[in-house]
Amino acid sequence: MRLGEFLRSAEISQTRFAAQIGVRQATISRYILGEQVPSVPIVVKIRDLSGGAVGLDDWLPQKKPRRRDALLPGV
């Protein structure tokens, strides 16, 4: 789950979550917009505070399926 989705579903403000992990609200906004990637220690804090809902893999770039893969699922 992406960070923005988690915050919305848990009804937690960016400001409150930022304070809990020790960053500014603007930094959380940049994480959500994909303008900045958090450091590993911050990713671990986010994972822990989200109860694992925002996992380590959620910070990897989204891989777009190649056209062939989209046309032939399971190949």
N, C-alpha and C positions, 0 to 999 in steps of 0.2 A: 504494500500500500504506500502511496506517495504521502509525503509529510502534509501537504495541504489537505488531502482527503482525510487523513487522520484527525487533524485539528478541527475540521468541519464536523466530522462524525462524532467526535468526542466533545464538541462545543467548548474547545479551549482556545482562548485568544492567542494570537501570535505574541503579544506582549507578555502574557503569563508564561507561556512555554519558553520563551527566550530567557526570562528570569530564572527558570528552573534549570536550564542547561548552561547558563552563564554567558549568553551572548545578547546582543541588542536586537530589538524587534526588526530593525531594518535588515539585519543579517538573516533572520528567519524568512523575511520576504524574498531576499535574494536566493535563498535555498529553494523556496517554493517555485520561483520563476525560472529556476535553472541558470541563474546568472553567476552563481557561486556554488561550489561543492564543499561541504564541511570537511574538516580534518577528521582523521580516523577517531581520535578521542571524542569528538563531538558526535560523530555517527554512532558510536557506542552509547553515548548518553541518550541520544534520541531513541535508539532501539530499546534501551532499558526503560526510559520514561514512557514509551508508547506500549510497553508490555510486549514488545516484539512485533507489533503491528507494522511498524516501519523498520524493515530489516536491512541488513547490510547490502543485500543485492538490489534494494530499491534505489540505490545511488548510482548504479551502473547505467551507462547510456542506454537508451531504448534502442534495441536493434530492430530495424525495419525489415520485414521479410522481403527476400528477393522475389521478383515477379514469378519465377518458376515455382518457388516454394508456395506462394499464394495460390497458384493454379493447381498444384498437385500436393495437397496436404498429406503429411505422413511420409513424404519421400525424403 
